[in-house]
Amino acid sequence: MRVENHLHIRHIMLYHFEKGWRAAQSFRDIVELFGEEAISQSQVERWFKRFKSGDTSLQDEKGRGRPSDFNDQALK
């Protein structure tokens, strides 16, 4: 099952974290429900580390991901 909105999975991870689950348990549960393409174990571990630091925001960190090579000036 392909998850279109990763925010749903982040809510599940936060719920698991608040219940005292470990990242590995959360990963297994999510993969069992949504399939192996839903999320990687390293992503779950990264989110759990973030939650443990006190940051329970479910938004992506600013600057994460590949920077855009798009040039607005080239359109003019």
N, CA, C and O atoms as a GROMACS GRO file, in nm:
protein
  304
    1MET      N    1   0.084  -0.118   0.000
    1MET     CA    2   0.000   0.000   0.000
    1MET      C    3   0.089   0.125   0.000
    1MET      O    4   0.176   0.139   0.086
    2ARG      N    5   0.068   0.211  -0.092
    2ARG     CA    6   0.145   0.336  -0.103
    2ARG      C    7   0.077   0.443  -0.019
    2ARG      O    8  -0.043   0.466  -0.031
    3VAL      N    9   0.155   0.507   0.065
    3VAL     CA   10   0.102   0.615   0.148
    3VAL      C   11   0.127   0.746   0.076
    3VAL      O   12   0.242   0.782   0.051
    4GLU      N   13   0.021   0.816   0.044
    4GLU     CA   14   0.034   0.942  -0.031
    4GLU      C   15   0.080   1.056   0.058
    4GLU      O   16   0.149   1.147   0.011
    5ASN      N   17   0.042   1.054   0.183
    5ASN     CA   18   0.075   1.164   0.272
    5ASN      C   19   0.162   1.113   0.387
    5ASN      O   20   0.113   1.042   0.475
    6HIS      N   21   0.288   1.148   0.385
    6HIS     CA   22   0.380   1.101   0.488
    6HIS      C   23   0.348   1.159   0.626
    6HIS      O   24   0.396   1.108   0.727
    7LEU      N   25   0.268   1.264   0.630
    7LEU     CA   26   0.228   1.321   0.758
    7LEU      C   27   0.150   1.219   0.840
    7LEU      O   28   0.160   1.218   0.963
    8HIS      N   29   0.073   1.133   0.774
    8HIS     CA   30  -0.002   1.029   0.845
    8HIS      C   31   0.094   0.935   0.917
    8HIS      O   32   0.071   0.899   1.033
    9ILE      N   33   0.200   0.895   0.850
    9ILE     CA   34   0.298   0.805   0.912
    9ILE      C   35   0.368   0.875   1.027
    9ILE      O   36   0.398   0.812   1.129
   10ARG      N   37   0.394   1.003   1.013
   10ARG     CA   38   0.459   1.078   1.121
   10ARG      C   39   0.370   1.083   1.244
   10ARG      O   40   0.419   1.075   1.357
   11HIS      N   41   0.239   1.097   1.224
   11HIS     CA   42   0.146   1.092   1.338
   11HIS      C   43   0.153   0.957   1.407
   11HIS      O   44   0.153   0.949   1.530
   12ILE      N   45   0.159   0.852   1.329
   12ILE     CA   46   0.168   0.717   1.386
   12ILE      C   47   0.297   0.702   1.466
   12ILE      O   48   0.296   0.649   1.576
   13MET      N   49   0.408   0.750   1.410
   13MET     CA   50   0.536   0.741   1.482
   13MET      C   51   0.532   0.820   1.612
   13MET      O   52   0.582   0.772   1.714
   14LEU      N   53   0.474   0.939   1.611
   14LEU     CA   54   0.464   1.018   1.733
   14LEU      C   55   0.378   0.947   1.836
   14LEU      O   56   0.410   0.947   1.955
   15TYR      N   57   0.269   0.886   1.791
   15TYR     CA   58   0.183   0.808   1.881
   15TYR      C   59   0.262   0.694   1.943
   15TYR      O   60   0.256   0.673   2.064
   16HIS      N   61   0.336   0.620   1.862
   16HIS     CA   62   0.419   0.511   1.913
   16HIS      C   63   0.522   0.562   2.012
   16HIS      O   64   0.542   0.502   2.118
   17PHE      N   65   0.587   0.674   1.979
   17PHE     CA   66   0.688   0.732   2.068
   17PHE      C   67   0.626   0.768   2.203
   17PHE      O   68   0.683   0.737   2.308
   18GLU      N   69   0.510   0.832   2.200
   18GLU     CA   70   0.443   0.873   2.324
   18GLU      C   71   0.400   0.752   2.407
   18GLU      O   72   0.390   0.762   2.530
   19LYS      N   73   0.375   0.639   2.342
   19LYS     CA   74   0.339   0.516   2.413
   19LYS      C   75   0.461   0.444   2.470
   19LYS      O   76   0.447   0.345   2.542
   20GLY      N   77   0.581   0.494   2.436
   20GLY     CA   78   0.702   0.434   2.489
   20GLY      C   79   0.762   0.326   2.400
   20GLY      O   80   0.852   0.253   2.442
   21TRP      N   81   0.714   0.317   2.277
   21TRP     CA   82   0.770   0.218   2.184
   21TRP      C   83   0.909   0.261   2.142
   21TRP      O   84   0.943   0.379   2.146
   22ARG      N   85   0.988   0.163   2.100
   22ARG     CA   86   1.119   0.190   2.039
   22ARG      C   87   1.098   0.210   1.889
   22ARG      O   88   0.997   0.169   1.832
   23ALA      N   89   1.196   0.273   1.826
   23ALA     CA   90   1.189   0.300   1.682
   23ALA      C   91   1.172   0.171   1.602
   23ALA      O   92   1.096   0.167   1.506
   24ALA      N   93   1.243   0.066   1.641
   24ALA     CA   94   1.236  -0.061   1.568
   24ALA      C   95   1.094  -0.120   1.573
   24ALA      O   96   1.046  -0.175   1.474
   25GLN      N   97   1.028  -0.107   1.688
   25GLN     CA   98   0.890  -0.156   1.700
   25GLN      C   99   0.798  -0.077   1.608
   25GLN      O  100   0.713  -0.134   1.540
   26SER      N  101   0.815   0.054   1.609
   26SER     CA  102   0.733   0.140   1.525
   26SER      C  103   0.753   0.107   1.378
   26SER      O  104   0.656   0.098   1.302
   27PHE      N  105   0.878   0.090   1.338
   27PHE     CA  106   0.908   0.056   1.199
   27PHE      C  107   0.837  -0.073   1.158
   27PHE      O  108   0.773  -0.077   1.053
   28ARG      N  109   0.848  -0.177   1.240
   28ARG     CA  110   0.784  -0.305   1.207
   28ARG      C  111   0.633  -0.290   1.194
   28ARG      O  112   0.572  -0.347   1.103
   29ASP      N  113   0.572  -0.214   1.283
   29ASP     CA  114   0.428  -0.195   1.280
   29ASP      C  115   0.384  -0.120   1.154
   29ASP      O  116   0.287  -0.158   1.090
   30ILE      N  117   0.457  -0.014   1.118
   30ILE     CA  118   0.422   0.065   1.000
   30ILE      C  119   0.439  -0.017   0.873
   30ILE      O  120   0.354  -0.012   0.784
   31VAL      N  121   0.548  -0.092   0.863
   31VAL     CA  122   0.573  -0.175   0.745
   31VAL      C  123   0.468  -0.286   0.734
   31VAL      O  124   0.424  -0.320   0.624
   32GLU      N  125   0.428  -0.341   0.847
   32GLU     CA  126   0.324  -0.444   0.845
   32GLU      C  127   0.193  -0.388   0.790
   32GLU      O  128   0.121  -0.457   0.717
   33LEU      N  129   0.162  -0.266   0.825
   33LEU     CA  130   0.036  -0.205   0.782
   33LEU      C  131   0.042  -0.147   0.641
   33LEU      O  132  -0.050  -0.169   0.562
   34PHE      N  133   0.150  -0.074   0.608
   34PHE     CA  134   0.156   0.000   0.483
   34PHE      C  135   0.249  -0.060   0.378
   34PHE      O  136   0.244  -0.018   0.262
   35GLY      N  137   0.332  -0.154   0.416
   35GLY     CA  138   0.425  -0.214   0.321
   35GLY      C  139   0.564  -0.156   0.332
   35GLY      O  140   0.586  -0.053   0.395
   36GLU      N  141   0.659  -0.223   0.268
   36GLU     CA  142   0.800  -0.188   0.280
   36GLU      C  143   0.835  -0.054   0.217
   36GLU      O  144   0.937   0.006   0.251
   37GLU      N  145   0.752  -0.005   0.125
   37GLU     CA  146   0.782   0.122   0.058
   37GLU      C  147   0.742   0.242   0.142
   37GLU      O  148   0.775   0.356   0.107
   38ALA      N  149   0.672   0.221   0.252
   38ALA     CA  150   0.616   0.332   0.329
   38ALA      C  151   0.724   0.420   0.392
   38ALA      O  152   0.714   0.542   0.388
   39ILE      N  153   0.827   0.358   0.449
   39ILE     CA  154   0.930   0.433   0.520
   39ILE      C  155   1.048   0.339   0.547
   39ILE      O  156   1.031   0.218   0.555
   40SER      N  157   1.166   0.396   0.561
   40SER     CA  158   1.283   0.315   0.593
   40SER      C  159   1.306   0.316   0.744
   40SER      O  160   1.259   0.406   0.815
   41GLN      N  161   1.378   0.216   0.792
   41GLN     CA  162   1.407   0.210   0.935
   41GLN      C  163   1.491   0.330   0.978
   41GLN      O  164   1.472   0.382   1.088
   42SER      N  165   1.582   0.374   0.893
   42SER     CA  166   1.665   0.490   0.930
   42SER      C  167   1.581   0.617   0.943
   42SER      O  168   1.610   0.702   1.026
   43GLN      N  169   1.477   0.630   0.861
   43GLN     CA  170   1.388   0.746   0.873
   43GLN      C  171   1.313   0.743   1.006
   43GLN      O  172   1.299   0.845   1.073
   44VAL      N  173   1.264   0.625   1.043
   44VAL     CA  174   1.193   0.612   1.170
   44VAL      C  175   1.288   0.646   1.285
   44VAL      O  176   1.250   0.718   1.378
   45GLU      N  177   1.410   0.595   1.279
   45GLU     CA  178   1.508   0.624   1.384
   45GLU      C  179   1.537   0.773   1.393
   45GLU      O  180   1.551   0.828   1.502
   46ARG      N  181   1.546   0.839   1.277
   46ARG     CA  182   1.570   0.984   1.276
   46ARG      C  183   1.454   1.060   1.342
   46ARG      O  184   1.477   1.153   1.419
   47TRP      N  185   1.331   1.020   1.311
   47TRP     CA  186   1.216   1.086   1.372
   47TRP      C  187   1.211   1.061   1.522
   47TRP      O  188   1.180   1.152   1.598
   48PHE      N  189   1.240   0.939   1.565
   48PHE     CA  190   1.238   0.910   1.708
   48PHE      C  191   1.347   0.990   1.781
   48PHE      O  192   1.324   1.036   1.893
   49LYS      N  193   1.461   1.007   1.720
   49LYS     CA  194   1.568   1.088   1.779
   49LYS      C  195   1.520   1.232   1.794
   49LYS      O  196   1.546   1.297   1.896
   50ARG      N  197   1.452   1.281   1.694
   50ARG     CA  198   1.398   1.417   1.697
   50ARG      C  199   1.294   1.432   1.808
   50ARG      O  200   1.296   1.529   1.884
   51PHE      N  201   1.203   1.334   1.819
   51PHE     CA  202   1.102   1.338   1.925
   51PHE      C  203   1.169   1.336   2.062
   51PHE      O  204   1.128   1.409   2.153
   52LYS      N  205   1.270   1.252   2.077
   52LYS     CA  206   1.340   1.240   2.205
   52LYS      C  207   1.406   1.371   2.246
   52LYS      O  208   1.418   1.400   2.365
   53SER      N  209   1.448   1.450   2.147
   53SER     CA  210   1.512   1.579   2.176
   53SER      C  211   1.409   1.684   2.219
   53SER      O  212   1.446   1.794   2.260
   54GLY      N  213   1.281   1.649   2.210
   54GLY     CA  214   1.176   1.742   2.250
   54GLY      C  215   1.104   1.807   2.134
   54GLY      O  216   1.006   1.878   2.154
   55ASP      N  217   1.151   1.784   2.013
   55ASP     CA  218   1.088   1.841   1.894
   55ASP      C  219   0.982   1.745   1.842
   55ASP      O  220   1.013   1.644   1.780
   56THR      N  221   0.856   1.777   1.870
   56THR     CA  222   0.747   1.690   1.824
   56THR      C  223   0.674   1.748   1.703
   56THR      O  224   0.565   1.704   1.670
   57SER      N  225   0.735   1.847   1.639
   57SER     CA  226   0.679   1.900   1.515
   57SER      C  227   0.685   1.790   1.409
   57SER      O  228   0.782   1.714   1.402
   58LEU      N  229   0.582   1.782   1.328
   58LEU     CA  230   0.577   1.678   1.225
   58LEU      C  231   0.614   1.731   1.087
   58LEU      O  232   0.602   1.660   0.987
   59GLN      N  233   0.658   1.855   1.081
   59GLN     CA  234   0.697   1.917   0.955
   59GLN      C  235   0.843   1.883   0.924
   59GLN      O  236   0.922   1.860   1.015
   60ASP      N  237   0.876   1.881   0.796
   60ASP     CA  238   1.014   1.858   0.755
   60ASP      C  239   1.102   1.970   0.808
   60ASP      O  240   1.058   2.084   0.824
   61GLU      N  241   1.228   1.935   0.836
   61GLU     CA  242   1.323   2.038   0.876
   61GLU      C  243   1.350   2.128   0.757
   61GLU      O  244   1.358   2.082   0.644
   62LYS      N  245   1.365   2.255   0.784
   62LYS     CA  246   1.394   2.350   0.677
   62LYS      C  247   1.529   2.314   0.615
   62LYS      O  248   1.626   2.288   0.686
   63GLY      N  249   1.533   2.313   0.483
   63GLY     CA  250   1.658   2.284   0.414
   63GLY      C  251   1.682   2.138   0.386
   63GLY      O  252   1.783   2.103   0.324
   64ARG      N  253   1.592   2.049   0.429
   64ARG     CA  254   1.610   1.907   0.400
   64ARG      C  255   1.574   1.881   0.255
   64ARG      O  256   1.487   1.948   0.199
   65GLY      N  257   1.638   1.786   0.197
   65GLY     CA  258   1.609   1.751   0.059
   65GLY      C  259   1.705   1.817  -0.037
   65GLY      O  260   1.790   1.897   0.002
   66ARG      N  261   1.690   1.782  -0.160
   66ARG     CA  262   1.779   1.832  -0.264
   66ARG      C  263   1.742   1.975  -0.301
   66ARG      O  264   1.625   2.005  -0.324
   67PRO      N  265   1.840   2.064  -0.307
   67PRO     CA  266   1.810   2.202  -0.346
   67PRO      C  267   1.768   2.210  -0.493
   67PRO      O  268   1.811   2.130  -0.576
   68SER      N  269   1.684   2.306  -0.522
   68SER     CA  270   1.634   2.324  -0.657
   68SER      C  271   1.740   2.389  -0.745
   68SER      O  272   1.809   2.481  -0.702
   69ASP      N  273   1.751   2.341  -0.869
   69ASP     CA  274   1.841   2.401  -0.968
   69ASP      C  275   1.766   2.494  -1.061
   69ASP      O  276   1.823   2.545  -1.157
   70PHE      N  277   1.639   2.516  -1.033
   70PHE     CA  278   1.554   2.596  -1.121
   70PHE      C  279   1.595   2.743  -1.116
   70PHE      O  280   1.620   2.797  -1.008
   71ASN      N  281   1.601   2.806  -1.232
   71ASN     CA  282   1.641   2.946  -1.242
   71ASN      C  283   1.521   3.028  -1.291
   71ASN      O  284   1.483   3.020  -1.408
   72ASP      N  285   1.463   3.106  -1.201
   72ASP     CA  286   1.348   3.190  -1.236
   72ASP      C  287   1.383   3.292  -1.344
   72ASP      O  288   1.300   3.324  -1.429
   73GLN      N  289   1.504   3.341  -1.342
   73GLN     CA  290   1.545   3.444  -1.438
   73GLN      C  291   1.548   3.390  -1.581
   73GLN      O  292   1.530   3.467  -1.676
   74ALA      N  293   1.570   3.262  -1.598
   74ALA     CA  294   1.575   3.202  -1.731
   74ALA      C  295   1.439   3.207  -1.801
   74ALA      O  296   1.432   3.198  -1.923
   75LEU      N  297   1.331   3.221  -1.724
   75LEU     CA  298   1.197   3.226  -1.782
   75LEU      C  299   1.166   3.361  -1.846
   75LEU      O  300   1.078   3.370  -1.932
   76LYS      N  301   1.237   3.464  -1.806
   76LYS     CA  302   1.207   3.599  -1.857
   76LYS      C  303   1.258   3.623  -1.995
   76LYS      O  304   1.239   3.732  -2.050
   0.00000   0.00000   0.00000
